[in-house]
Amino acid sequence: MKNYQLNTENLSKISESIAVPTYDRTKVKTGIVHVGIGGFHRSHEAFYTDQLLHDPSASEWGICGIALLEFDTKIYQTLKNQNGLYTLIVKELDGTQTTRVIGSIVEYLYAPENTLAVIEKMASPEVKIISLTITEGGYNYNEATKEFDFSTPSIQHDLENPDAPKTIFGYLTQALKLRKERGLKGCTIQSCDNIQGNGHMTKRMLLSYVAKAVPELVDWIECHVSFPNAMVDRITPATAASDITNLKETTGVQDAWPVVCEPFKQWVIEDDFIEGRPAWETVGAQFVENVEPYEKMKLSLLNAGHSVLGILGALIGYDTIDESVSNSNISTFLHNYMDIEVTPTLGDLEGINLKEYKDSLIERFGNINIKDQIDRICSESSAKFPIFILPTVKAQLVEKGSVELAAFVVAAWAIYSLGKDENGKELVIKDAMKSQLHEKAVASVIEPASFLTLESIFGNLSSSTIFKDAFTKAYQDITKNGVEQSVINLNAKN
């Protein structure tokens, strides 16, 4: 089999082995600027948009991908070398794969070297939407104060150097300022991150920054920029070297960074786009008046479920999520957590069969072809726990419901933060708060509840005697008996 480097020149030859875009990419205009062109964006929004672009009337909705951080150099170079093209590999439950080339990213910019170009692109009148996947921690929200955190060095830099920003808030502020000064229309800023009320969060954090950086811009943003909430869902593990090799061997396509994902996908969006939007509903997205019930269900069940499986599995010594969920004791614990502690907090979910949804999650987590790495799932847990797990705890405390299982997961996280699994193997911990977590974890060896005093994560949760007692008991149980035996004991109670 002859091999072809993935790029525009070789697209017709590649089309003989896998599906490729059949629309003329040279006629696609950029209507969307997307910040954060990692795997999830490319398996989700860029995929939906690629499908839409096969309709000639949608040609104004191409994507300009922005690599915002120096960390993003590799993905920028890959997309640049491949003319924005990449391969999407969908791994089905039965082991088969569906492979296609995605062409919706028609421009790409590297912000650290092209600051002005990124600001100008965001301010371009043809751009109607600026979308974001900047991770849960990218919104600069402090759980303890419930406010924007102005103390971070990068935010201080942007306030002092407005024309040379480093953060998303600095870039958006400068771009919106240009739109106002030039008498241009506003745009929609669309979060695609796993945060409940992600549109509300984006608006609140941006306006907090703008009120200090360019206060006269606040009223204009209120009138000319919309921030729709959205729920996004598609499990997208990190690409492995074997995925790149297998793609080349089976199709002849040489792609430096293909994207791997599961077949399931969901995108529920509030229809609040101030300057128009793509007809994503024609390719499977769902537009609704209120996305909150869908968001809450997904964050509290799927995302929290991932964290449960990740933390417990990491301590036992597993490498992938499917290993963790295939342990019947762990999967029973997760079922109990979803049924006993999460479900009572979800309220009425009209039109949704919650039992079927929870069962489908276990099936999706168990997809042995995905091989979602546990260290990916556990990364940045300090940003994930306050969004995925702690809202369930707080709601249950208000209603005097069970918090025993959530407390167990938080206790496991405290032990995980010591840096070794139960076999003594070093854990790969990727977290912006790694040093603070480790410090509190060490203190917890003597006084377990010390871990809960990290206010930026737990707020005032340490003042809850009920939760603190449940956490302490769980910590002592895990330390004495190990994760699996402790889980068996808990399952027997439930």
C-alpha positions in Angstrom: 0.0 0.0 0.0 1.3 3.4 -1.0 1.5 6.0 1.8 0.4 9.6 1.4 1.1 12.5 3.7 -2.2 14.1 4.7 -2.5 17.5 3.0 -4.6 19.2 0.4 -2.4 18.1 -2.5 -2.9 14.4 -1.7 -6.6 14.5 -0.8 -7.8 13.0 -4.0 -5.5 10.0 -3.7 -6.4 9.6 0.0 -10.1 9.5 -1.0 -9.5 6.1 -2.6 -9.1 4.6 0.8 -11.1 6.7 3.2 -13.8 9.4 3.1 -12.6 13.0 2.6 -14.4 16.3 2.3 -16.2 16.6 -1.0 -16.8 20.4 -0.6 -14.4 22.9 -2.1 -12.4 24.1 0.9 -11.0 27.1 -1.1 -14.6 28.6 -1.2 -15.2 28.2 2.6 -15.0 31.4 4.5 -14.2 31.7 8.2 -17.2 32.4 10.3 -16.0 30.8 13.5 -12.9 31.4 15.5 -12.2 28.5 17.8 -9.7 28.7 20.7 -8.4 25.4 21.9 -8.0 23.0 18.9 -7.3 19.9 20.9 -8.9 16.4 20.5 -12.3 17.2 21.8 -12.9 20.2 19.6 -11.8 18.2 16.6 -14.1 15.2 17.4 -17.1 17.5 18.2 -17.7 21.0 16.9 -15.2 20.7 14.0 -16.8 17.3 13.1 -20.4 18.7 13.2 -19.2 21.7 11.1 -17.4 19.5 8.6 -20.7 17.6 8.0 -22.6 20.9 7.6 -20.1 22.3 5.0 -21.1 19.6 2.5 -24.2 21.8 2.1 -23.0 24.6 -0.3 -25.2 27.2 1.5 -23.1 26.7 4.6 -19.8 27.9 3.2 -19.6 30.9 5.4 -19.0 28.7 8.5 -15.4 27.6 8.2 -13.3 27.5 11.4 -10.1 29.3 12.2 -8.3 27.3 14.9 -6.4 29.3 17.5 -3.5 27.7 19.4 -3.5 30.0 22.4 -0.6 28.7 24.5 3.0 27.9 24.0 2.0 24.3 25.0 -0.1 24.2 21.8 2.9 24.5 19.4 2.7 20.9 18.3 -1.0 20.9 17.3 -0.5 24.2 15.4 2.5 22.9 13.5 0.6 19.7 12.7 -2.4 21.5 11.3 -0.2 23.9 9.4 1.7 21.1 7.8 -1.5 19.3 6.9 -3.4 22.4 5.6 -5.8 22.1 8.6 -6.8 18.5 7.7 -6.9 15.7 10.2 -8.3 12.2 10.4 -11.2 11.3 12.7 -11.1 7.6 13.9 -14.4 6.5 15.4 -14.0 3.3 17.4 -17.2 1.3 17.6 -18.2 -1.0 20.5 -17.9 -4.0 18.2 -14.2 -3.2 17.4 -14.8 -1.8 13.9 -13.6 1.7 13.0 -15.0 4.4 10.8 -12.3 6.7 9.5 -12.7 10.0 7.6 -10.8 13.2 6.9 -12.2 16.4 8.4 -11.8 19.7 6.6 -13.7 22.3 8.5 -10.5 24.0 10.0 -9.6 26.2 7.1 -7.3 28.6 8.9 -5.0 28.3 11.9 -3.0 30.8 14.0 -0.4 30.5 16.8 -1.2 33.2 19.3 2.2 33.5 21.0 3.8 34.5 17.7 0.8 36.1 16.0 -0.9 38.1 18.8 -2.1 40.9 16.6 -3.3 38.5 13.9 -5.4 36.6 16.4 -7.0 39.8 17.8 -7.7 41.0 14.2 -9.2 37.6 13.2 -11.5 37.7 16.3 -12.5 41.2 15.4 -13.1 40.4 11.7 -16.7 41.3 10.6 -17.0 37.9 8.8 -16.5 36.1 12.2 -19.9 35.6 13.9 -18.9 33.1 16.6 -15.9 32.8 18.9 -16.0 29.3 20.5 -13.9 27.9 23.3 -12.6 24.7 24.6 -10.2 26.1 27.2 -10.8 23.3 29.9 -12.7 23.7 33.2 -9.8 25.5 34.8 -9.4 28.0 32.0 -12.2 30.2 33.2 -10.2 31.5 36.2 -13.0 30.9 38.6 -12.2 30.7 42.3 -14.5 28.2 44.1 -14.0 29.8 47.5 -14.8 33.4 46.5 -17.1 32.5 43.7 -15.4 35.3 41.7 -12.9 35.8 39.0 -9.3 35.3 40.2 -7.3 38.4 39.5 -4.2 37.1 41.4 -2.9 34.8 38.7 0.4 36.0 37.0 -1.0 35.6 33.5 -4.1 37.8 34.3 -1.8 40.4 36.0 0.3 40.4 32.8 -2.7 41.0 30.6 -3.9 43.9 32.7 -0.5 45.5 32.5 0.1 44.6 28.8 -3.2 44.8 27.1 -1.7 44.8 23.6 0.3 41.6 24.3 -2.2 39.3 26.0 -1.6 35.8 27.1 -5.0 34.7 28.3 -8.4 34.2 26.6 -9.7 37.1 28.6 -7.0 39.5 27.3 -7.6 38.4 23.7 -11.4 38.6 23.8 -11.2 42.0 25.5 -9.0 43.5 22.8 -11.0 42.0 20.0 -14.3 43.2 21.3 -12.8 46.6 21.9 -11.7 46.8 18.2 -15.2 45.8 17.1 -16.7 48.6 19.2 -14.2 51.2 18.0 -14.7 50.3 14.4 -18.5 50.4 14.6 -18.8 46.7 13.8 -21.4 44.3 14.9 -20.9 42.1 18.0 -20.6 38.3 18.0 -21.5 35.1 19.9 -19.0 33.7 22.4 -19.8 30.0 22.7 -18.3 27.8 25.4 -17.9 24.1 24.6 -16.5 23.2 28.0 -17.8 20.9 30.7 -19.2 23.6 33.0 -22.9 23.9 34.0 -24.1 27.2 32.7 -21.0 27.5 30.6 -22.4 30.5 28.7 -23.3 32.2 32.0 -19.9 31.4 33.4 -18.1 32.7 30.3 -20.1 36.0 30.4 -19.6 36.5 34.1 -15.9 35.9 34.1 -15.3 38.0 30.9 -17.3 40.9 32.2 -15.4 40.7 35.5 -12.1 41.1 33.7 -13.4 43.7 31.3 -14.8 45.8 34.2 -11.2 46.2 35.4 -9.4 46.2 32.1 -11.6 48.4 29.9 -14.7 49.4 32.0 -16.2 51.5 29.2 -16.6 48.3 27.2 -19.0 46.5 29.6 -22.2 48.1 28.3 -21.3 47.4 24.7 -20.7 43.7 25.5 -24.0 43.5 27.3 -25.8 44.8 24.2 -23.8 43.2 21.4 -22.4 39.8 22.5 -24.4 36.7 23.4 -23.2 33.7 25.5 -25.4 30.6 24.8 -25.2 27.7 27.3 -24.4 24.3 25.8 -24.0 20.7 26.8 -21.3 18.8 24.9 -20.6 15.1 24.9 -18.2 12.7 23.1 -15.5 10.6 24.8 -12.3 11.6 23.1 -9.1 9.9 24.6 -5.6 11.1 23.9 -4.2 9.8 20.6 -1.8 7.0 21.0 1.3 6.3 18.9 -0.4 3.0 17.9 -3.4 5.0 16.4 -1.0 6.8 14.1 0.7 3.6 13.1 -2.5 1.7 12.6 -4.0 4.5 10.4 -0.9 4.4 8.2 -0.8 0.6 7.9 -4.6 0.2 7.2 -5.3 3.2 5.0 -1.9 4.5 3.8 -2.7 7.9 5.4 0.2 9.6 7.2 -1.4 11.9 9.8 0.8 13.2 12.6 -2.1 13.8 14.9 -5.4 11.9 14.1 -8.2 12.1 16.6 -9.8 9.0 18.2 -13.3 9.1 19.7 -16.4 7.0 20.5 -19.4 6.8 18.2 -21.7 8.5 20.7 -22.0 12.3 20.3 -24.4 14.9 21.7 -24.6 18.7 21.5 -27.5 20.5 23.1 -27.3 24.3 22.6 -29.4 27.3 23.7 -30.5 29.1 20.5 -29.0 32.5 21.5 -26.8 33.6 18.6 -26.7 37.4 18.2 -25.4 37.5 14.6 -26.6 34.2 13.1 -25.4 30.6 13.4 -24.7 27.5 11.4 -27.6 25.1 10.9 -26.0 22.5 13.1 -29.4 20.9 13.8 -29.3 19.5 10.3 -26.3 17.4 11.3 -27.5 16.2 14.7 -27.1 19.0 17.2 -30.2 20.0 19.2 -31.3 23.6 19.9 -33.4 24.2 23.0 -34.7 27.1 25.1 -33.1 25.8 28.3 -30.1 23.5 28.3 -29.6 23.4 32.1 -31.3 20.0 32.8 -29.1 18.3 30.1 -26.0 19.9 31.4 -26.6 19.0 35.0 -27.4 15.4 34.1 -24.3 15.0 31.9 -21.8 16.7 34.3 -23.1 14.9 37.4 -23.3 11.5 35.8 -20.9 11.2 32.8 -18.1 13.6 33.9 -18.4 12.7 37.6 -18.5 9.0 36.6 -15.3 9.4 34.7 -13.6 11.0 37.7 -14.9 8.2 40.0 -13.5 5.5 37.7 -10.3 7.4 37.2 -9.4 8.1 40.8 -10.4 4.7 42.1 -8.8 2.9 39.2 -5.6 4.9 39.5 -5.1 3.8 43.1 -5.7 0.2 42.3 -3.1 0.4 39.5 -5.3 0.4 36.3 -4.1 2.3 33.2 -7.4 2.8 31.3 -11.0 3.6 32.2 -12.4 0.3 30.6 -10.2 -1.6 33.0 -11.7 0.2 35.9 -15.3 -0.2 34.9 -14.8 -3.9 34.1 -14.1 -4.4 37.8 -17.6 -5.4 38.9 -17.0 -4.0 42.4 -16.0 -0.6 41.0 -18.9 -0.5 38.5 -21.4 -1.5 41.2 -20.0 1.4 43.3 -20.5 3.8 40.4 -24.0 2.6 39.8 -24.8 3.1 43.5 -23.2 6.6 43.5 -25.3 7.6 40.4 -28.6 6.1 41.8 -28.3 7.0 45.5 -26.5 10.4 45.5 -26.7 11.9 42.0 -30.2 11.0 40.8 -32.1 12.7 43.7 -30.4 16.0 42.8 -31.4 16.0 39.1 -35.1 16.9 39.4 -37.5 16.3 36.5 -35.8 15.4 33.2 -38.7 15.5 30.8 -38.2 13.2 27.9 -35.1 11.5 29.3 -35.1 7.9 30.5 -32.5 8.2 33.3 -32.1 4.5 33.8 -31.3 4.0 30.2 -28.9 6.9 30.2 -27.0 5.6 33.3 -26.8 2.1 31.8 -25.5 3.5 28.5 -22.7 5.3 30.4 -21.4 2.1 31.9 -21.4 0.6 28.4 -19.6 3.6 26.9 -17.0 3.6 29.7 -16.4 -0.1 29.0 -15.6 0.4 25.3 -12.4 -1.6 25.2 -11.4 -0.1 21.9 -11.2 3.5 23.2 -8.6 2.8 25.9 -9.1 6.2 27.6 -6.1 6.8 29.8 -6.7 7.2 33.5 -4.1 9.8 33.8 -5.9 11.9 31.2 -9.2 11.6 33.1 -7.5 12.4 36.4 -5.7 15.4 35.0 -6.7 18.8 36.4 -9.0 17.2 39.0 -8.7 20.4 41.1 -10.8 22.1 38.3 -13.1 19.1 37.8 -14.2 18.1 41.3 -15.9 21.5 42.0 -17.9 21.2 38.8 -18.6 17.4 38.5 -18.9 16.1 42.1 -19.1 18.8 44.7 -22.5 20.3 43.5 -24.0 16.8 44.2 -22.5 16.9 47.7 -23.9 20.3 48.4 -27.4 19.5 47.1 -27.5 16.3 49.1 -26.4 18.1 52.3 -29.2 20.6 51.9 -31.7 17.7 51.5 -30.1 15.7 54.2 -29.4 12.9 51.7 -26.4 10.5 51.5 -22.9 11.9 50.8 -21.1 8.7 51.9 -20.1 7.6 48.4 -19.0 11.1 47.2 -17.0 11.5 50.4 -15.3 8.2 49.6 -14.2 9.4 46.1 -12.9 12.7 47.6 -11.0 10.7 50.2 -9.5 8.5 47.5 -8.5 11.7 45.7 -6.7 12.8 48.8 -4.7 9.5 48.9 -4.1 9.7 45.2 -2.6 13.2 45.7 0.2 11.6 47.7 1.5 10.4 44.4 1.6 6.6 44.5 -0.9 3.8 43.9 -1.5 0.9 46.2 1.3 -1.0 44.7 3.8 1.7 45.4 4.1 2.8 41.7 4.5 6.6 41.0 1.3 8.2 39.7 1.4 10.7 36.8 -0.4 13.7 38.3 -1.1 16.6 35.9 -2.7 19.4 37.8 -2.2 23.1 38.1 -2.6 22.7 41.9 -0.4 19.7 42.2 1.9 21.1 44.8 -1.0 22.4 47.0 -2.8 19.1 46.7 0.3 17.2 47.7 0.9 19.4 50.7 -2.6 18.9 52.0 -2.4 15.2 51.2 0.7 14.9 53.3 -1.1 16.7 56.2 -4.0 14.4 55.8 -1.9 11.4 56.7 -2.0 12.7 60.2 -5.4 14.5 60.1 -7.4 13.3 57.1 -9.8 16.3 57.0 -6.8 18.6 56.3 -7.4 17.9 52.6 -10.8 19.6 52.8 -9.2 22.9 53.9 -8.2 23.8 50.3 -10.8 26.6 50.1 -10.3 27.3 46.4 -11.6 23.8 45.7 -13.9 22.9 48.6 -15.1 26.3 49.7 -16.5 25.9 53.2 -17.3 22.2 52.9 -14.9 21.5 55.7 -17.4 23.2 58.1 -19.9 20.4 57.3 -19.6 17.9 60.2 -21.6 15.3 58.2 -19.3 15.4 55.2 -16.1 15.7 57.2 -17.0 12.7 59.2 -17.9 10.7 56.1 -14.6 11.8 54.4 -12.5 10.9 57.5 -14.1 7.4 57.8 -13.6 6.7 54.1 -10.0 7.9 54.3 -9.3 5.6 57.2 -11.1 2.7 55.5 -9.1 3.0 52.3 -5.8 3.4 54.2 -6.6 0.3 56.2 -8.3 -2.0 53.7 -7.4 -0.6 50.2 -9.8 0.7 47.6 -11.3 -2.5 46.4 -12.1 -4.1 49.8 -13.5 -0.7 51.0 -15.7 -0.5 47.9 -16.9 -4.1 48.5 -17.9 -3.1 52.1 -19.7 -0.1 50.9 -21.6 -2.0 48.2 -22.7 -4.6 50.8 -24.4 -1.7 52.7 -26.2 -0.4 49.6 
